[in-house]
């Protein structure tokens, strides 16, 4: 039986060559939101490495929606060509290009992680010419007591921001992406609306779970209206906050029922991150495949395809998740940073006959030739040992 991990998956009109997904991973290397050679090479190597679906990092729908000064953005048409260059290359290598649209909300105006991941200060302006900007959120509640409280978004601002999401979706289409994901996890703006720990509004966008879900669902509707009908829409959520009084799995199940009716095709299941800097350790205990149970629960309760992510390191584990119907896609992140050829190596690990046929021909020819020579050397060594 062929491994499910390397079987195709049809999502609307898009056919993925396999179930291996490169998860969005911030590189903090853009300049004024523009993609550059780093992004081309960083994402391009995963296409050469055999992944079926490759996501950009979180891409801000407006300038103040960035996490750091180094984030990608798509708030102007001028940012389209740099991304188009990337999608064109990914497609030539057989991978489907995907974009994750995001707004950091109260977690914006932060230092790059290697500079501390705290809120920007006068020192950052003096040392790196990186000025702090005013952040926004559903409520004037900072992520930690050390951070400056964000501005609570007003009704007219919510309308303007919704248009920013819609415009970014239009630009994503023009940039050549095949899949679009809405980022509503890890403590960023839409997650801030969902969680009672960050949303203390008393209008129609706060209070009950229905009220707190309203604005994220309006964003889904706005994006789906702009995103082509034949292209799949994903949504990343933190299935739980990891706090007793926060967002719970039952809330995620209710939300996903609503997402399904609004045209979301896949739920990308993560967790935690609400009250911490973007790169801090999550509040959910990390173990191998620690977020797979969330993907399984949503998939089975809501009858909605899911993507599992989180310390899935080896091909056998990934294959078991698919075989046991706990998810439909496997997202690889830091393991892909360590091994950009993870998808191709996984195919060889799961299929003894895989060889190098699915490697780029410029690479596979050389490796197949070397493999034959190495096997010959091994046979010669074995025969020599027998004869001595």
C-alpha positions as CSV (number, residue, x, y, z in Angstrom):
1,X,0.0,0.0,0.0
2,X,1.4,3.4,-1.0
3,X,2.1,5.8,1.9
4,X,-0.6,8.3,2.4
5,X,2.0,10.9,3.2
6,X,3.0,10.9,-0.5
7,X,-0.4,10.5,-2.0
8,X,-2.1,13.4,-3.8
9,X,-4.8,15.5,-2.2
10,X,-7.4,17.5,-4.1
11,X,-8.6,20.7,-2.5
12,X,-11.1,22.5,-4.8
13,X,-9.2,22.9,-8.1
14,X,-5.7,22.6,-6.5
15,X,-4.1,19.1,-6.4
16,X,-1.2,18.8,-4.0
17,X,1.4,16.2,-5.0
18,X,1.7,14.9,-1.4
19,X,0.5,15.7,2.1
20,X,3.7,17.3,3.3
21,X,3.3,21.0,4.1
22,X,5.9,23.5,5.0
23,X,4.4,25.5,7.8
24,X,4.6,29.3,7.9
25,X,7.9,30.3,9.6
26,X,8.8,33.9,10.2
27,X,12.3,34.8,9.0
28,X,12.3,38.5,10.1
29,X,14.3,39.3,7.0
30,X,12.1,41.5,4.9
31,X,12.7,45.2,4.3
32,X,9.6,47.4,4.6
33,X,7.5,44.3,4.0
34,X,9.1,43.4,0.7
35,X,10.2,39.9,-0.1
36,X,13.8,39.5,-1.2
37,X,16.4,36.9,-2.2
38,X,16.3,35.3,1.2
39,X,12.7,34.4,0.9
40,X,13.1,33.1,-2.6
41,X,16.0,30.8,-1.6
42,X,14.5,29.8,1.8
43,X,11.1,28.8,0.3
44,X,12.5,27.5,-2.9
45,X,14.7,24.9,-1.2
46,X,11.6,23.3,0.2
47,X,10.1,23.0,-3.3
48,X,13.4,21.3,-4.4
49,X,13.0,19.1,-1.3
50,X,9.7,17.7,-2.4
51,X,7.1,19.4,-0.2
52,X,3.6,19.5,-1.7
53,X,2.4,22.8,-0.2
54,X,4.7,25.6,0.9
55,X,3.6,28.6,3.0
56,X,5.1,32.0,3.2
57,X,5.7,33.3,6.7
58,X,3.0,35.4,8.3
59,X,2.4,38.3,5.9
60,X,0.9,41.5,7.3
61,X,-2.3,42.9,5.8
62,X,-1.3,46.4,6.9
63,X,1.9,48.0,8.0
64,X,1.0,48.2,11.7
65,X,0.0,44.5,11.5
66,X,3.6,43.3,11.4
67,X,5.2,41.6,14.4
68,X,8.6,43.1,13.7
69,X,10.3,45.5,11.2
70,X,11.5,42.3,9.4
71,X,8.0,40.9,8.5
72,X,6.6,40.3,5.1
73,X,3.7,42.5,4.1
74,X,1.1,42.7,1.4
75,X,-0.5,46.1,2.1
76,X,0.5,47.6,-1.3
77,X,0.5,46.4,-4.9
78,X,4.2,47.2,-5.0
79,X,4.8,44.2,-2.8
80,X,3.3,41.8,-5.3
81,X,6.2,41.3,-7.8
82,X,8.6,40.0,-5.1
83,X,6.1,37.4,-4.0
84,X,5.2,36.6,-7.6
85,X,8.9,35.7,-8.2
86,X,8.6,33.1,-5.4
87,X,5.3,31.6,-6.5
88,X,6.5,31.2,-10.0
89,X,9.6,29.3,-8.9
90,X,7.7,27.0,-6.5
91,X,5.2,26.2,-9.2
92,X,7.9,25.2,-11.7
93,X,9.2,22.7,-9.1
94,X,5.8,21.0,-8.6
95,X,4.9,22.6,-5.3
96,X,1.7,24.6,-4.6
97,X,2.5,28.1,-3.3
98,X,0.5,29.3,-0.2
99,X,0.4,32.5,1.7
100,X,-0.6,33.1,5.4
101,X,-2.2,36.5,5.9
102,X,-1.9,37.9,9.4
103,X,-2.2,40.9,11.7
104,X,-0.2,40.9,14.9
105,X,-2.5,43.2,16.8
106,X,-1.2,43.9,20.3
107,X,1.8,41.6,19.6
108,X,3.2,44.0,17.0
109,X,6.0,46.5,17.3
110,X,8.3,43.8,18.7
111,X,12.0,43.2,18.4
112,X,13.3,40.4,16.2
113,X,13.8,37.3,18.3
114,X,17.6,37.5,18.2
115,X,17.3,41.0,19.6
116,X,15.2,39.9,22.5
117,X,11.5,39.6,21.2
118,X,10.4,42.3,23.6
119,X,8.5,45.4,22.6
120,X,10.6,47.9,20.7
121,X,12.2,50.7,22.7
122,X,14.3,53.8,22.3
123,X,17.4,51.6,22.3
124,X,16.2,49.8,19.2
125,X,15.7,53.1,17.5
126,X,19.2,54.2,18.4
127,X,21.0,51.0,17.6
128,X,19.0,49.8,14.5
129,X,16.8,52.7,13.4
130,X,13.8,50.6,14.3
131,X,11.1,52.8,15.8
132,X,8.1,51.5,17.8
133,X,4.7,51.9,16.4
134,X,1.3,52.1,18.0
135,X,-0.5,48.7,18.2
136,X,-4.2,47.9,18.0
137,X,-6.3,45.1,19.5
138,X,-10.0,44.3,20.4
139,X,-9.3,45.8,23.9
140,X,-6.7,47.9,25.5
141,X,-5.1,44.9,27.2
142,X,-1.4,44.3,26.6
143,X,0.0,40.8,26.2
144,X,2.2,41.2,29.3
145,X,2.3,43.9,32.0
146,X,5.7,45.2,30.6
147,X,4.2,46.1,27.2
148,X,2.4,49.4,26.4
149,X,-1.4,48.8,26.1
150,X,-2.7,48.7,22.6
151,X,-5.4,51.0,21.1
152,X,-8.8,49.4,21.2
153,X,-10.2,49.2,17.7
154,X,-13.4,51.3,17.1
155,X,-16.2,50.4,14.8
156,X,-15.0,52.4,11.8
157,X,-11.5,51.0,12.2
158,X,-12.8,47.5,12.1
159,X,-14.5,48.3,8.8
160,X,-11.2,49.7,7.4
161,X,-9.2,46.7,8.6
162,X,-11.7,44.3,7.1
163,X,-11.0,46.0,3.7
164,X,-7.3,45.6,4.3
165,X,-7.7,41.8,4.6
166,X,-9.8,41.8,1.5
167,X,-7.3,43.8,-0.5
168,X,-4.5,41.5,0.7
169,X,-6.5,38.5,-0.5
170,X,-6.8,40.2,-3.9
171,X,-3.0,40.8,-4.0
172,X,-2.4,37.2,-3.0
173,X,-4.3,36.1,-6.0
174,X,-2.4,38.4,-8.3
175,X,0.9,37.2,-6.7
176,X,0.1,33.7,-7.9
177,X,-0.7,31.9,-4.7
178,X,-2.9,28.8,-4.9
179,X,-3.8,28.5,-1.2
180,X,-4.5,31.3,1.3
181,X,-4.5,30.9,5.1
182,X,-6.0,33.3,7.6
183,X,-3.9,33.5,10.8
184,X,-6.1,33.4,13.8
185,X,-3.7,31.7,16.3
186,X,-0.7,32.4,18.5
187,X,-2.1,35.5,20.2
188,X,-2.3,37.6,17.0
189,X,-5.2,39.9,16.3
190,X,-8.0,37.5,15.3
191,X,-7.0,35.2,18.2
192,X,-7.2,38.2,20.5
193,X,-10.8,38.7,19.4
194,X,-11.6,35.0,20.1
195,X,-10.2,34.7,23.6
196,X,-12.0,36.0,26.6
197,X,-8.6,36.7,28.2
198,X,-7.8,39.4,25.5
199,X,-11.3,40.5,24.4
200,X,-13.1,42.5,27.1
201,X,-15.4,44.4,24.7
202,X,-19.0,45.0,25.6
203,X,-20.3,45.6,22.1
204,X,-21.3,43.1,19.4
205,X,-17.7,41.9,19.0
206,X,-17.2,40.9,22.6
207,X,-18.9,39.2,25.5
208,X,-20.3,35.8,24.6
209,X,-18.5,33.3,22.4
210,X,-20.7,34.3,19.6
211,X,-19.8,37.9,20.0
212,X,-16.0,37.2,20.2
213,X,-16.2,35.0,17.1
214,X,-18.1,37.6,15.1
215,X,-15.2,39.7,13.8
216,X,-12.9,36.8,12.8
217,X,-15.9,35.2,11.0
218,X,-16.5,38.5,9.2
219,X,-12.8,38.5,8.1
220,X,-13.3,35.0,6.8
221,X,-16.3,36.1,4.8
222,X,-14.5,39.1,3.4
223,X,-11.5,37.0,2.3
224,X,-13.6,34.2,0.9
225,X,-15.5,36.8,-1.2
226,X,-12.3,38.0,-2.7
227,X,-10.4,34.7,-2.9
228,X,-11.3,32.7,-6.0
229,X,-14.0,30.1,-5.5
230,X,-11.8,27.4,-7.0
231,X,-8.9,28.0,-4.6
232,X,-8.8,26.5,-1.1
233,X,-9.0,28.7,2.1
234,X,-7.3,27.6,5.3
235,X,-7.5,29.0,8.8
236,X,-4.9,28.6,11.5
237,X,-6.3,28.6,15.0
238,X,-5.0,28.0,18.5
239,X,-7.3,25.2,19.5
240,X,-6.8,26.0,23.2
241,X,-5.2,28.9,25.0
242,X,-3.8,26.6,27.6
243,X,-5.4,28.7,30.4
244,X,-8.3,27.8,32.6
245,X,-10.4,30.8,31.8
246,X,-9.3,31.1,28.2
247,X,-10.3,29.7,24.8
248,X,-11.1,25.9,25.1
249,X,-11.4,23.0,22.6
250,X,-15.2,23.2,22.8
251,X,-14.9,26.8,21.6
252,X,-12.8,25.7,18.7
253,X,-15.3,23.0,17.7
254,X,-18.1,25.6,17.7
255,X,-15.9,28.0,15.7
256,X,-15.0,25.3,13.1
257,X,-18.6,24.5,12.5
258,X,-19.1,28.2,11.5
259,X,-15.9,28.2,9.4
260,X,-17.1,25.2,7.4
261,X,-20.3,27.0,6.4
262,X,-18.3,30.0,5.3
263,X,-16.1,28.2,2.9
264,X,-13.0,27.3,4.9
265,X,-11.5,24.1,3.5
266,X,-8.8,23.2,6.1
267,X,-8.2,24.1,9.7
268,X,-4.5,24.4,10.7
269,X,-4.5,23.2,14.3
270,X,-2.0,24.9,16.7
271,X,-2.3,26.1,20.3
272,X,-1.3,28.6,22.9
273,X,0.6,31.8,22.4
274,X,-2.0,34.3,23.6
275,X,-0.2,36.1,26.4
276,X,3.4,35.7,25.4
277,X,5.8,37.2,22.8
278,X,5.5,35.6,19.4
279,X,8.5,33.3,19.9
280,X,8.1,32.4,23.5
281,X,7.4,28.9,24.7
282,X,3.7,28.0,24.4
283,X,1.5,27.3,27.4
284,X,0.6,23.8,26.1
285,X,3.0,21.0,27.1
286,X,5.2,20.1,24.1
287,X,5.6,16.4,23.3
288,X,6.0,14.6,20.0
289,X,2.9,15.4,18.0
290,X,1.4,17.4,20.9
291,X,-1.1,19.2,18.7
292,X,-2.3,16.2,16.8
293,X,-5.2,15.5,19.2
294,X,-6.6,18.9,18.4
295,X,-6.5,18.2,14.7
296,X,-8.2,14.8,15.3
297,X,-10.9,16.3,17.4
298,X,-11.9,19.0,14.9
299,X,-11.6,16.6,11.9
300,X,-13.9,14.0,13.5
301,X,-16.4,16.3,15.2
302,X,-16.8,18.9,12.5
303,X,-16.1,16.8,9.4
304,X,-13.6,19.3,8.3
305,X,-10.1,18.5,6.9
306,X,-7.3,19.5,9.3
307,X,-3.6,20.0,9.2
308,X,-1.5,18.7,12.1
309,X,1.6,20.4,13.3
310,X,4.0,20.3,16.2
311,X,7.0,18.1,16.8
312,X,6.2,15.7,14.0
313,X,9.8,14.7,13.2
314,X,9.9,11.3,11.5
315,X,8.0,10.0,8.5
316,X,6.6,7.0,10.3
317,X,4.9,9.2,12.8
318,X,3.5,11.5,10.1
319,X,2.2,8.5,8.2
320,X,0.5,7.1,11.3
321,X,-1.4,10.3,11.9
322,X,-2.8,10.1,8.3
323,X,-3.5,6.4,8.4
324,X,-5.4,6.8,11.7
325,X,-7.5,9.6,10.3
326,X,-6.3,12.1,12.8
327,X,-5.4,14.7,10.1
328,X,-5.3,15.2,6.3
329,X,-2.1,17.1,6.0
330,X,1.2,17.1,7.9
331,X,2.9,20.5,8.5
332,X,6.7,20.4,9.1
333,X,8.4,23.5,10.4
334,X,11.7,23.5,12.3
335,X,12.5,20.0,11.2
336,X,12.4,21.3,7.6
337,X,14.8,24.1,8.6
338,X,17.1,21.3,9.8
339,X,16.5,19.2,6.7
340,X,14.9,21.0,3.7
341,X,14.7,17.6,1.9
342,X,12.5,16.1,4.6
343,X,9.7,15.3,2.2
344,X,12.0,13.4,-0.3
345,X,13.8,11.6,2.5
346,X,10.4,10.6,4.0
347,X,9.3,9.1,0.7
348,X,12.4,7.0,0.7
349,X,11.9,5.9,4.3
350,X,8.3,4.8,3.7
351,X,8.8,3.3,0.2
352,X,11.7,1.0,-0.5
353,X,11.2,1.5,-4.2
354,X,11.1,5.3,-4.1
355,X,14.7,5.8,-5.2
356,X,15.5,9.3,-6.7
357,X,12.8,9.5,-9.3
358,X,10.9,12.3,-7.6
359,X,14.0,14.4,-6.9
360,X,14.7,17.3,-9.2
361,X,16.5,15.8,-12.2
362,X,19.5,18.0,-11.8
363,X,20.0,16.5,-8.4
364,X,18.4,13.0,-8.6
365,X,20.6,11.9,-11.5
366,X,23.8,12.5,-9.5
367,X,22.5,10.9,-6.3
368,X,21.2,7.9,-8.1
369,X,24.6,7.4,-9.7
370,X,26.3,7.8,-6.4
371,X,23.9,5.4,-4.8
372,X,24.8,2.7,-7.3
373,X,28.5,3.3,-6.7
374,X,28.1,3.2,-2.9
375,X,26.1,-0.1,-3.2
376,X,28.9,-1.6,-5.3
377,X,31.5,-0.5,-2.8
378,X,29.4,-2.1,0.0
379,X,29.2,-5.4,-2.0
380,X,32.9,-5.4,-2.6
381,X,33.6,-4.9,1.1
382,X,31.2,-7.7,2.0
383,X,32.8,-10.1,-0.5
384,X,36.3,-9.1,0.8
385,X,35.3,-10.0,4.4
386,X,33.9,-13.4,3.3
387,X,37.1,-14.2,1.5
388,X,39.4,-13.4,4.4
